[in-house]
Amino acid sequence: MPKSSNQKLKLIYLAKLMQEKTDDEHGLTMPEIIHELDLCGIKAERKSIYDDFEALSTVGMDIEKETYGGRTYYYLAGRDFELPELKLLVDAVQGSKFITRKKSEALIRKIEGLTSIYEAKKLARNVHVANRIKTMNESIYYTVDDIHSAINGDKKISFQYFKWNEKGEKQLKRDGKVYKVSPWALTWDDENYYLVAFDAEAGEKGIIKHYRVDKMLKMEVLDERREGAEHFKNFDMALYSKKTFGMYSGKDEHVTLRCKNQMADPIIDRFGQDVLMRPVPGEDWFDVTVKVAVSPLFLTWLMNFGGDIKIMAPESVAAQQIELAKKVIATYE
């Protein structure tokens, strides 16, 4: 049989066909495969396709056949990602506030391309991006990539940082002064991406700070080596995130809380299973001591539970809680 100009692409088209139009529940007969290739301008015979299947199997494509109703169907049995795994990826993308709506939709389309057109429809039924509150910083996708490059290259970065004002406009912090820090880690907390970095200019010896990545502007990788390695030698990101509520800065304190027994669930959810809960003798309460960055967000979190969680120590933190409660009450008087 004379070869068409597309004949060299036959193996690629065949692999694409099996990936897109077959799965465990959907197969193609040999005549259907030959017809699909013909639509791409490729002439093929049954025997040559058998040989192609053998070739594809050597590079990891698990093509199997199944006979029912007197017809034999061929399908791609194994994939890099199973459907439940792809659903998890879609959920993570659509639930990520730091990814813009436009980028979310683009990423989900790419995830759908990792499975057949039939299973992609099952993914599409799980997509509800339109009404989510998403960041409006389209550049965050590339900012994250640049930060990773800086971390891997042991380089400092510079950027401007902003907050939203009452007019809904971006207002540069520190009057637009450029921040210059040493990036050491990225973390995802409370649906936002944060950079954890060392600021050598803060304090006498520099301190660890964090910044919301979607609020960073004009980020650049500098040709300067990072500082602060000694602060991150034994740095525990999980512990840092656990004690820092909503990545809101505050003074680190060991705070003792007295909690009703039914509060064990939110305490473990927040501080982990290794937290030591000490029963209060003869009462339906337990005490727990946790290390937290004391901030308004931490105090507000405690207020969610009313009188079921009480600050026992230190007194200074309890006083902050009382003061915050008075301010809230005063707002309504």
C-alpha positions as CSV (number, residue, x, y, z in Angstrom):
1,M,0.0,0.0,0.0
2,P,1.5,3.4,-0.9
3,K,2.2,5.6,2.1
4,S,0.4,9.0,2.4
5,S,2.2,12.1,3.5
6,N,0.8,11.6,7.0
7,Q,1.9,8.0,7.3
8,K,4.9,8.8,9.5
9,L,2.5,10.3,12.0
10,K,0.4,7.2,12.2
11,L,1.7,6.0,15.6
12,I,1.1,9.4,17.1
13,Y,-2.4,9.6,15.8
14,L,-3.2,6.1,17.0
15,A,-1.9,6.8,20.5
16,K,-3.9,10.1,20.6
17,L,-7.1,8.2,19.4
18,M,-6.8,5.6,22.1
19,Q,-6.2,8.2,24.8
20,E,-9.1,10.4,23.8
21,K,-11.8,8.1,22.7
22,T,-11.3,4.9,24.7
23,D,-11.3,3.9,28.4
24,D,-12.3,0.9,30.5
25,E,-16.0,1.4,29.6
26,H,-15.6,2.6,26.0
27,G,-13.7,0.7,23.2
28,L,-13.3,0.9,19.5
29,T,-13.5,-1.9,17.0
30,M,-10.8,-2.4,14.4
31,P,-13.0,-1.0,11.5
32,E,-13.7,2.1,13.7
33,I,-10.0,2.6,14.4
34,I,-9.2,2.3,10.7
35,H,-12.0,4.8,9.9
36,E,-10.8,7.3,12.5
37,L,-7.2,7.1,11.1
38,D,-8.6,7.6,7.6
39,L,-10.3,10.8,8.7
40,C,-6.8,12.0,9.6
41,G,-5.6,11.2,6.1
42,I,-3.8,8.0,7.2
43,K,-4.4,4.7,5.4
44,A,-4.0,1.6,7.7
45,E,-4.4,-2.1,7.6
46,R,-5.5,-4.4,10.4
47,K,-2.1,-6.2,10.6
48,S,-0.1,-2.9,10.7
49,I,-2.3,-1.7,13.6
50,Y,-1.6,-4.8,15.6
51,D,2.1,-4.1,15.1
52,D,1.5,-0.5,16.2
53,F,-0.2,-1.7,19.4
54,E,2.8,-3.8,20.2
55,A,5.1,-0.7,19.6
56,L,2.9,1.4,21.9
57,S,3.0,-1.2,24.6
58,T,6.8,-0.9,24.7
59,V,6.4,2.8,25.8
60,G,3.9,2.0,28.5
61,M,0.5,2.2,26.8
62,D,-1.6,-0.6,28.1
63,I,-4.0,-1.4,25.2
64,E,-6.3,-4.3,25.8
65,K,-9.1,-5.9,23.9
66,E,-12.5,-7.3,25.0
67,T,-15.0,-9.3,23.0
68,Y,-18.8,-9.1,23.5
69,G,-21.7,-9.3,21.1
70,G,-19.5,-11.0,18.6
71,R,-17.3,-7.8,18.2
72,T,-13.8,-7.1,19.5
73,Y,-13.2,-3.7,21.1
74,Y,-9.8,-2.2,21.8
75,Y,-9.2,0.3,24.6
76,L,-6.6,2.0,26.8
77,A,-6.7,0.2,30.1
78,G,-4.1,2.1,32.2
79,R,-3.5,5.8,32.6
80,D,-1.1,7.9,34.6
81,F,-4.1,9.3,36.6
82,E,-7.2,7.5,37.7
83,L,-10.6,9.4,37.5
84,P,-10.8,9.9,41.3
85,E,-7.3,11.4,41.3
86,L,-8.3,13.8,38.5
87,K,-11.4,14.8,40.4
88,L,-9.2,15.7,43.4
89,L,-7.0,17.9,41.1
90,V,-10.0,19.6,39.7
91,D,-11.4,20.2,43.2
92,A,-8.0,21.7,44.3
93,V,-7.9,24.0,41.3
94,Q,-11.5,25.2,41.6
95,G,-11.1,25.6,45.3
96,S,-7.9,27.6,45.2
97,K,-8.6,31.3,45.7
98,F,-5.1,32.3,44.6
99,I,-5.7,31.0,41.1
100,T,-7.7,33.4,38.9
101,R,-10.9,32.2,37.3
102,K,-9.4,32.4,33.8
103,K,-6.4,30.3,34.9
104,S,-8.6,27.8,36.8
105,E,-10.7,27.2,33.7
106,A,-7.5,26.7,31.6
107,L,-6.0,24.3,34.1
108,I,-9.2,22.3,34.3
109,R,-9.4,21.9,30.6
110,K,-5.8,20.6,30.6
111,I,-6.7,18.1,33.4
112,E,-9.7,16.9,31.3
113,G,-7.2,16.2,28.6
114,L,-5.5,13.6,30.8
115,T,-8.5,11.2,30.4
116,S,-10.9,10.1,27.7
117,I,-13.7,12.4,26.4
118,Y,-16.2,10.3,28.2
119,E,-14.5,10.5,31.6
120,A,-13.9,14.2,31.0
121,K,-17.6,14.8,31.0
122,K,-17.7,13.3,34.6
123,L,-15.1,15.9,35.6
124,A,-17.0,18.7,33.9
125,R,-20.0,18.0,36.2
126,N,-17.9,18.7,39.2
127,V,-16.7,22.2,37.9
128,H,-18.3,25.2,39.6
129,V,-15.8,27.9,39.1
130,A,-18.0,30.8,37.9
131,N,-19.3,31.9,41.3
132,R,-16.2,31.5,43.4
133,I,-14.4,34.5,44.8
134,K,-11.1,34.4,42.9
135,T,-8.0,36.5,43.1
136,M,-7.7,39.1,40.3
137,N,-3.9,38.9,40.1
138,E,-3.4,37.0,36.8
139,S,0.4,37.2,37.2
140,I,0.4,35.0,40.4
141,Y,0.9,31.9,38.3
142,Y,4.2,33.2,37.0
143,T,5.2,34.8,40.3
144,V,5.1,31.5,42.0
145,D,7.3,29.9,39.3
146,D,9.8,32.8,39.6
147,I,9.9,32.4,43.4
148,H,10.6,28.7,43.0
149,S,13.4,29.6,40.6
150,A,14.9,32.0,43.2
151,I,14.7,29.4,45.9
152,N,16.4,26.8,43.8
153,G,19.0,29.3,42.6
154,D,19.7,30.6,46.1
155,K,18.8,34.1,45.1
156,K,17.1,37.1,46.8
157,I,14.0,38.7,45.3
158,S,12.5,42.1,45.2
159,F,8.8,43.2,44.9
160,Q,6.2,45.8,45.8
161,Y,3.4,44.9,48.2
162,F,-0.1,46.3,48.2
163,K,-3.4,46.3,50.1
164,W,-6.9,47.2,49.0
165,N,-8.2,50.6,50.1
166,E,-11.8,51.7,50.7
167,K,-12.2,52.6,47.1
168,G,-11.4,49.1,46.0
169,E,-8.0,50.2,44.6
170,K,-4.5,48.8,45.1
171,Q,-2.6,50.9,47.6
172,L,1.2,50.2,47.8
173,K,2.4,49.6,51.3
174,R,5.4,51.5,52.7
175,D,4.7,54.2,50.1
176,G,5.8,52.0,47.3
177,K,9.2,51.1,48.7
178,V,10.6,48.0,47.2
179,Y,10.8,44.9,49.5
180,K,14.0,42.9,49.2
181,V,14.0,39.5,51.0
182,S,15.5,36.0,50.9
183,P,12.8,33.5,49.8
184,W,12.9,30.1,51.6
185,A,9.5,28.5,51.2
186,L,6.0,28.7,49.8
187,T,3.0,27.5,51.7
188,W,-0.7,27.3,51.0
189,D,-2.8,28.4,54.0
190,D,-6.5,29.4,54.2
191,E,-6.9,29.2,50.4
192,N,-4.0,31.6,49.8
193,Y,-0.4,31.2,48.7
194,Y,2.2,32.7,51.0
195,L,5.9,33.3,50.6
196,V,8.0,32.6,53.8
197,A,11.2,34.6,53.6
198,F,14.0,36.2,55.7
199,D,14.1,39.9,55.9
200,A,17.6,41.0,56.9
201,E,16.6,44.6,57.3
202,A,13.9,44.0,59.9
203,G,15.0,44.0,63.6
204,E,18.5,43.9,64.8
205,K,19.4,40.5,63.3
206,G,16.6,40.1,60.7
207,I,13.4,38.1,61.1
208,I,11.2,35.5,59.3
209,K,8.2,37.1,57.6
210,H,5.5,35.9,55.2
211,Y,3.8,37.6,52.3
212,R,0.6,36.8,50.3
213,V,1.8,36.1,46.8
214,D,-1.2,37.5,45.1
215,K,-0.5,40.9,46.7
216,M,3.1,41.0,45.3
217,L,3.8,43.2,42.3
218,K,6.8,43.6,40.0
219,M,8.6,40.7,41.5
220,E,12.2,40.2,40.3
221,V,14.9,37.6,41.0
222,L,18.0,39.4,42.0
223,D,21.6,38.5,41.5
224,E,22.3,38.4,45.2
225,R,22.7,35.3,47.4
226,R,20.0,34.6,50.0
227,E,20.5,35.2,53.7
228,G,19.0,33.6,56.8
229,A,20.1,30.0,56.3
230,E,20.7,29.6,60.0
231,H,17.0,30.5,60.7
232,F,15.7,27.8,58.3
233,K,18.2,25.0,59.3
234,N,15.5,23.3,61.4
235,F,12.5,25.2,60.2
236,D,9.2,23.3,60.5
237,M,6.7,24.7,58.0
238,A,3.9,22.6,59.4
239,L,4.5,24.0,62.9
240,Y,4.8,27.5,61.5
241,S,1.5,27.3,59.7
242,K,-0.2,25.7,62.8
243,K,0.7,28.5,65.2
244,T,0.1,31.3,62.7
245,F,-3.6,31.8,62.2
246,G,-4.4,32.9,58.7
247,M,-0.7,33.7,58.3
248,Y,-1.5,36.8,60.6
249,S,1.7,38.0,62.3
250,G,1.8,38.2,66.1
251,K,4.0,37.5,69.1
252,D,4.7,33.9,69.8
253,E,3.2,32.7,73.1
254,H,2.6,29.4,74.9
255,V,-1.1,29.8,75.6
256,T,-3.0,27.5,78.0
257,L,-6.7,26.9,77.0
258,R,-9.4,25.3,79.1
259,C,-11.9,23.6,76.8
260,K,-15.1,21.7,77.2
261,N,-14.6,18.0,76.2
262,Q,-16.7,18.5,73.0
263,M,-14.0,21.0,71.8
264,A,-11.5,18.2,71.3
265,D,-12.4,18.0,67.6
266,P,-11.7,21.7,66.7
267,I,-8.5,21.7,68.8
268,I,-7.1,18.6,67.1
269,D,-8.2,19.9,63.7
270,R,-6.2,23.1,64.3
271,F,-3.2,21.9,66.3
272,G,-2.8,18.3,65.3
273,Q,-3.2,14.9,67.0
274,D,0.0,15.2,68.9
275,V,-1.4,18.0,71.1
276,L,-1.5,17.0,74.8
277,M,-5.0,17.4,76.3
278,R,-5.0,17.2,80.1
279,P,-8.3,16.3,81.7
280,V,-9.5,18.6,84.5
281,P,-10.3,16.3,87.5
282,G,-14.0,15.9,88.2
283,E,-15.1,18.2,85.4
284,D,-16.2,18.0,81.8
285,W,-13.2,20.0,80.7
286,F,-9.6,19.6,79.6
287,D,-6.6,21.9,79.5
288,V,-4.2,22.2,76.5
289,T,-1.1,24.4,76.0
290,V,-0.3,25.4,72.4
291,K,2.3,27.7,70.9
292,V,0.6,30.4,68.8
293,A,1.3,33.8,67.2
294,V,-1.2,35.8,69.3
295,S,-3.1,38.0,66.9
296,P,-6.6,39.4,66.5
297,L,-7.4,36.5,64.2
298,F,-6.4,33.9,66.8
299,L,-8.5,35.7,69.4
300,T,-11.4,35.9,67.0
301,W,-11.1,32.1,66.4
302,L,-11.4,31.5,70.1
303,M,-14.5,33.7,70.2
304,N,-16.2,31.4,67.7
305,F,-16.6,28.9,70.5
306,G,-18.2,31.3,73.0
307,G,-17.6,30.1,76.6
308,D,-16.5,26.6,75.6
309,I,-12.9,27.7,75.3
310,K,-11.3,30.0,77.9
311,I,-7.7,31.4,78.0
312,M,-6.1,30.4,81.4
313,A,-2.6,31.7,80.8
314,P,-0.8,34.0,80.3
315,E,-2.9,36.8,81.8
316,S,-1.7,39.3,79.2
317,V,-3.3,37.2,76.4
318,A,-6.5,36.8,78.4
319,A,-6.6,40.6,78.8
320,Q,-6.3,41.0,75.0
321,Q,-9.3,38.7,74.6
322,I,-11.3,40.7,77.1
323,E,-10.4,44.0,75.3
324,L,-11.3,42.6,71.9
325,A,-14.7,41.4,73.3
326,K,-15.4,44.9,74.8
327,K,-14.6,46.5,71.4
328,V,-17.1,44.2,69.7
329,I,-19.8,44.9,72.2
330,A,-19.1,48.6,72.0
331,T,-19.7,48.5,68.2
332,Y,-23.3,47.5,68.8
333,E,-24.1,49.9,71.7
